[in-house]
Amino acid sequence: MLAWFGLRRKPAPPFRGPGVARSARVRHPEKVRIDPTASVGEGVVLVGGQGAGVDVGLEAQVNYYAVVLGGAGVSIGARAMVGPHCVLAAGNHDFRHPTLPARFAPGVSRGPIRLEEDVWLGSHVTVTDGVTIGRGAVIGAGSVVTHDVPAGMVAVGSPAKVVRAARDEPLAQAA
């Protein structure tokens, strides 16, 4: 009956796990790996892309409406938290191409994005390609991360700059 009106029920997306919200979208699922203990929130978009893809680690959390573009590869480490509305874009457009507009120019990249274990990205953080954020680092809300952030540091701003240590004591090794 619905088909008669031109309406069809959308089939459930093929990529589902216990912690993946129903409204999360995965493009190129063959290039996306989500640990069964990870949590992927409402409205999240994960794009495996043509490169290395996306890896969401053990007990990691990707919060509401985050966008992860895995062109050159994105690795989200164990227990990392990606806040709402964050963008992790592992790739870029070659806007300097002599004959093609940026939209059609070949992709360029400085390398994959790596969020190590226990990283916390506040809301609305943007991480550009080629960036590694070290274990236990914290990135303040609204920051734009264009360079590596050492382990255990807090970085804020646009571009993000390290402002202090995240803890008085180093983070203990996970068992």
C-alpha positions as CSV (number, residue, x, y, z in Angstrom):
1,M,0.0,0.0,0.0
2,L,2.8,2.5,0.9
3,A,4.5,1.7,-2.5
4,W,1.3,2.7,-4.3
5,F,1.6,6.3,-2.8
6,G,5.3,6.4,-3.7
7,L,6.2,6.0,-0.1
8,R,8.4,3.2,1.1
9,R,9.8,2.4,4.5
10,K,13.5,3.0,4.6
11,P,15.3,-0.2,5.4
12,A,17.4,-0.1,8.6
13,P,21.0,0.9,7.8
14,P,23.1,-2.3,7.5
15,F,25.7,-1.0,10.0
16,R,24.5,-1.4,13.5
17,G,26.0,-2.4,16.8
18,P,24.8,-2.3,20.4
19,G,26.1,1.2,21.0
20,V,25.3,2.7,17.6
21,A,22.3,5.1,17.6
22,R,19.6,4.4,15.0
23,S,20.0,7.8,13.4
24,A,23.8,7.5,13.1
25,R,24.9,7.3,9.4
26,V,27.9,5.2,8.1
27,R,29.2,5.7,4.6
28,H,31.6,3.1,3.2
29,P,31.0,0.7,6.1
30,E,33.7,-1.6,4.8
31,K,36.2,1.1,5.9
32,V,34.6,1.8,9.4
33,R,35.3,-0.3,12.5
34,I,33.4,0.4,15.7
35,D,34.3,-1.6,18.8
36,P,31.2,-3.3,20.3
37,T,31.8,-1.5,23.5
38,A,31.9,1.9,21.9
39,S,29.0,4.4,21.8
40,V,28.0,6.4,18.7
41,G,25.3,9.0,19.3
42,E,22.3,10.3,17.4
43,G,23.0,12.1,14.2
44,V,26.6,11.1,14.0
45,V,28.1,10.7,10.5
46,L,31.1,8.4,9.9
47,V,32.5,8.3,6.4
48,G,35.1,5.6,5.7
49,G,36.1,7.3,2.5
50,Q,38.6,6.0,0.0
51,G,41.6,5.9,2.3
52,A,42.4,4.2,5.6
53,G,38.9,4.7,7.1
54,V,37.6,5.2,10.6
55,D,38.4,3.1,13.7
56,V,36.4,3.8,16.9
57,G,38.1,2.0,19.8
58,L,37.2,0.2,23.1
59,E,34.6,2.1,25.1
60,A,35.1,5.3,23.0
61,Q,32.2,7.7,22.7
62,V,31.3,9.7,19.6
63,N,28.6,12.1,20.8
64,Y,25.6,13.7,19.0
65,Y,26.0,15.1,15.5
66,A,29.7,14.6,15.3
67,V,31.1,14.2,11.8
68,V,34.1,12.0,11.2
69,L,35.6,12.1,7.6
70,G,38.1,9.2,7.4
71,G,39.8,10.0,4.1
72,A,43.4,9.6,5.2
73,G,42.3,7.7,8.3
74,V,40.9,8.5,11.7
75,S,41.7,6.5,14.8
76,I,39.7,7.2,18.0
77,G,41.4,5.5,20.9
78,A,40.1,3.6,23.8
79,R,37.9,5.6,26.2
80,A,38.2,8.7,24.1
81,M,35.3,11.1,24.1
82,V,34.3,13.1,21.1
83,G,31.9,15.9,22.1
84,P,28.7,16.9,20.3
85,H,29.0,18.6,17.0
86,C,32.8,17.9,16.6
87,V,34.4,17.6,13.1
88,L,37.3,15.3,12.4
89,A,38.4,15.8,8.8
90,A,41.2,13.6,7.6
91,G,41.8,15.1,4.2
92,N,41.6,18.3,2.3
93,H,41.0,19.7,-1.1
94,D,43.9,21.0,-3.3
95,F,42.7,24.6,-3.8
96,R,46.0,25.5,-5.4
97,H,45.4,23.1,-8.4
98,P,46.3,25.0,-11.6
99,T,43.3,24.0,-13.7
100,L,40.6,22.5,-11.4
101,P,38.4,24.1,-8.9
102,A,38.9,22.8,-5.3
103,R,35.7,20.8,-5.5
104,F,37.2,18.6,-8.3
105,A,40.9,18.7,-7.5
106,P,42.6,15.6,-6.2
107,G,42.6,15.2,-2.4
108,V,45.6,16.1,-0.3
109,S,46.5,15.2,3.2
110,R,49.1,15.6,5.9
111,G,48.2,12.2,7.2
112,P,45.7,10.5,9.5
113,I,44.0,11.9,12.6
114,R,44.9,10.0,15.8
115,L,43.1,10.5,19.1
116,E,45.0,8.4,21.6
117,E,43.5,6.7,24.7
118,D,41.5,8.8,27.2
119,V,41.3,12.0,25.0
120,W,38.4,14.3,25.5
121,L,37.2,16.7,22.8
122,G,34.8,19.3,24.1
123,S,31.7,20.4,22.1
124,H,32.2,21.9,18.6
125,V,35.9,21.0,18.3
126,T,37.4,20.7,14.8
127,V,40.5,18.5,14.2
128,T,42.3,18.8,10.9
129,D,44.2,16.1,9.0
130,G,47.6,15.0,10.2
131,V,47.0,15.7,13.9
132,T,47.8,13.4,16.8
133,I,46.2,14.2,20.2
134,G,48.2,12.5,22.9
135,R,46.9,10.2,25.6
136,G,44.8,11.9,28.3
137,A,44.8,15.3,26.5
138,V,41.7,17.6,26.8
139,I,40.6,20.0,24.0
140,G,38.4,22.9,25.0
141,A,35.0,23.5,23.4
142,G,35.1,25.3,20.1
143,S,38.8,24.8,19.5
144,V,40.4,24.2,16.1
145,V,43.2,21.7,16.3
146,T,45.8,22.1,13.5
147,H,48.9,20.7,15.2
148,D,49.7,17.8,17.5
149,V,48.8,18.1,21.2
150,P,51.1,16.3,23.6
151,A,49.8,13.7,26.0
152,G,48.2,14.9,29.2
153,M,47.8,18.6,28.1
154,V,44.9,20.9,27.8
155,A,44.6,22.9,24.6
156,V,42.1,25.6,23.7
157,G,41.5,28.3,21.0
158,S,41.6,28.7,17.3
159,P,44.2,27.6,16.5
160,A,44.4,25.4,19.6
161,K,47.3,26.1,21.9
162,V,48.5,24.2,24.9
163,V,47.7,26.1,28.1
164,R,48.4,23.7,31.0
165,A,48.6,20.1,32.1
166,A,45.3,18.2,32.3
167,R,46.2,16.6,35.7
168,D,48.5,17.0,38.6
169,E,49.5,13.3,38.4
170,P,50.1,11.4,35.2
171,L,47.2,9.1,34.0
172,A,47.7,5.5,35.3
173,Q,48.0,2.8,32.7
174,A,44.8,0.9,31.9
175,A,44.7,-2.7,32.9
